[in-house]
Amino acid sequence: MRYTLLVFMLFSFVVANAARVDTLSIESKALRGMTKCVVITPDKYDANTDIRLPVVYLLHGYSGDFSNWVTRVPEIKEYADKYQLIIVCPDGKNCFYLNNVNNKLPQYEDYIALELPAFIDSRYRTLHDKLFRAITGLSMGGHGAVMAAVRHQDVFGAAGSMSGVMDLVGRRMRKEITDAIGDTSVEKVGAFSSVQLAEVREIKLPLIIDCGVDDPLLPGNRELHKVLTARKIAHDYIERDGAHSWGYWKNSIEYHLLFFRKWFDKNLLKS
């Protein structure tokens, strides 16, 4: 299936010798309407028009939006400069970045994993290869990042999760999740759940997963770690002091960007 995106508006905020923040309004076939997205390009991007850079897709959590990361963690612009990355923050509403199995609602997985990367590669000077494309996010976005990467390992080469909703099945399936998927069966919901995906899918991509020790989502993260370890799937797993809060994610994000930057550098040496 061919996907197209049309940019209607582009607003840019530029600071001399610093990262640039673009806010795009996009018409998406998968979402059946308009959506917004923040794109952060580092300082050297405009200064060197020959440069091509890796991309990190950064997803927001439930009740958040595309602007959360750049407004709640303004240091993200400094990290784009420090690690020389393009950072893309799409909007996921409250749909858990899921596709609807009946194709009746906006298809957020298709947007995140197919439409958006293709558009970013066409619009920005990126390295057009999964070896230079990573995805991570917080809470609902942590789920979306791992789910999208595992289900689309031809698109994303690495993934992470901060305080992620790793088990969509669990003791009680949330109505928002079953509504988005369009099915209440454990089988259908499990097809999108990180823990259940890790039990059955071959996973060949670097993973970084962390969660605060006071976070109510910690059990699901520990379960994913247990499954990955049992299947001998390499991953970085971290538990740190902290709760389900921006204070925790503000600290966590730089670890993820450093993790991806080191992986990108290894791939550059091989190319």
N, C-alpha and C positions, 0 to 999 in steps of 0.2 A: 504494500500500500504506500502511495506517495503522499507525503505531508507537505503542506505549504504554510508559510508564515508571512504576514504582511505587517511591517512596522508602520504605524500611523503617526506616532509622535516620539520624538527623542529629545529629552531634556538632559543637559550636561552640567555638572558642577565641577569646575576645574580650580585647583590650587597649584600655584607654581611649585615645581619640584616635588610634587606629591601625587598620590594616586588620584585618578579621575573616577567619578561616579556617574554613570549613565542610568537614567530610569526610562525604560521602554514601555510603551503601550502596544500590545501585540494582539493581532487577530489570529486565533488558533482554531484549526479544524477539529482537533481532538477535544478541545474544551467548548467548542460550539459558541465561541464569542470572544470578547476581549479579555485580556489578562495583562498584568504588569510584571515587570522583572527588573531587578537592579543588577548592573554589570559594573564591576570595579576593575579598572586596568591600572597597573603600577606605573610609577614615575617614568621609567625608561621606555615604556610602550610608545608614547607619543614622540619622545626624543629620538628614538631609533626606529625608523619606519621599515627596516629590514627584519626586525626581531619578530619571532613567533614564540608563543608562550604556552605552557600547560594550563589547563583549566580545572578548577575545583568548583563543583556545584554544591551549594550550601542551602539546606532546606530548613524552613522554620517549623515551629511546633503548632499544636492545636490552639486555636483562637488567635494565632499570629498572622503575619502577612509578609509580603516580599520585602518590606522596609525594616523588619525587626532587627536583622543583624547589623545593618549599617547605623541604625539609630541607637540600639541598646548597647552595641559594642563598637563604638566609633574607632577603636583601635584596629578594627578589621582593615581599614585603609592603610595603616602603617604596616600591617602584616602582608598586604599585597605587595608593598614596596620591598619589604624585608626579604620575602621569599620569591619575588618576581613571578607572581601568579595572576591569572585572570580569575576573579571570583564572581560566580553567577548565583544570584539569589532569586529564584522564581516564587510565584504565589501558588499555594496549594489549598487555599480555603481551609475547610475542616474535613477534607475528603480522604485523608490518610494516603494521598498519592496513589489511589487505587483505580483500577479499571472496573467498570460495571460489566458483569458477565453477560447481561442481556443487552448491552450496548444502548441503554436507554438514557444514560446520564453522561456528563462530561467524563472523558477517559484520561484521568490524571497520569496514570503510568505511561500511556502513550506519549503524552505531552512531555513529561520529564525525561523519559528514556529515548524517545525517537525525534519528536519535533524540535525540542529546544536545543539539544546538542547539534543537530544539523544546521539550525539557524545560526547559532553562535559561531560555528565553524565557517559559515558563509559570510558573516558580518564582521568578525574580528580575526586578527592574525593569530590563530591558534596553531598548535601542532595537531594535525588531523589524524590522530591515532589513539586507540584506547590506552596505550601505554603512557599517555600524557593527559588522561582524563580521569578524574576522581570525583567521588560524591560522598557527602556526609551531611549530618543534620542533628537537630536536637529533638528529643521526645518523639512526637509524631513524625518529625523529619528524620529522626534516627531510623525508625522503621522504614520510612520511604526510601532512604538512601541504601540500606542493606538489601531491601527487597528488590529495588530497581537494579542494583548492581548484580545480584545473584541471578536474577531472571534475564539480565541483558549483559552477559559477560563479553559479548562482542562489542559493546558500546563503552562500558566503564571498565577500567583496568584495576581500580582500587576503591575501597569504600570504608566508611567509618560510621559510628553512631555515638552520640552523647546522650545518656539517659534515655535510651530508646525504648519504644514500645515493641519489645522483641517477640512477644507471644500474643498474637491476635486472638487465639482460641482461649487459652487460659481457663480460669474457673468460670468466667462469664464473658461472652462475646458482647462487645459494646454495640448498641443499636446503630450508632453512626457508622460503624464498620460494616455491619451486615446490610445497612441501607445503601452504602456506597457500592458494595460488591453486588448487591441484588440477590443475595442468597444467604440463608441462615445455616446451611449445612457445614459441619466441621471440615469436610473434604474441600469444599469450595473456599472457605475462609482460610484453611490451612495452606492452600496453594499460594497465598500471599504473605504468610506469616514467617518471619525470619527463623524461628526455632524449628518449625516444621520443614521449611525449605532446606535448612542445614542437615536435617535428618535424611533427606533423599537426594539432594542435588550434589553433583560434583562441583566443587568450588575451587577455582584456581585464580584467586586474586588476593592481594594483601588486604587485611582487615585490621582496623583499630576500633576497639569497643571499650567505652568506659562509662562508669556510673557512680554516683555518690553513695556512700554507705548509709545515708539517711534518706535515700530516695525510695518511694514506694514501688518504683519499677525495678528495683534491684533484683528481686527473684527471677524475673524474666531474663535479665541480662546474665545472671549466673547460670540459668538453664541453657542459654545459647552457648556460653563458654563451655559448659559441660559437654554439650553435643559436639561442638567443634573439636574439643580435646579428644573425645572418644573416637572420633573419625579421623584423627590426626590431620586436621585442617589447620595450617599455620595461621596464627592471628596474635595480635597484641591485645591483652585484656587487662584493664586497670580499674581498680576501685580506689577512690580517694575520698577524703573528708568532704562532705557537702550534701546538699539536698537537691530537690527538683527546682532549681532557681537560676536566674540569670547570673548570679554571683558564681555559681559552679560553671556554667557554660562559657562565661567570659574568660575563665581560667583555662578551660578545656580546649577551646578552639585553636589556640596556638600549637598545642601538642599535635593536633590533627594536621594542621598545615605543615608543620615540620616533618611529620611522618610522610606525608605525600611528597614534599619537596625532595626528601632523601631518595624516595622511590623513583621520582622523575629523573633525578640526577643519575641514578644507576642505569636507567634506560637510555639516557643521552650518551653515556659512555659506551654502551653497546651498539649504538646506531652509527 
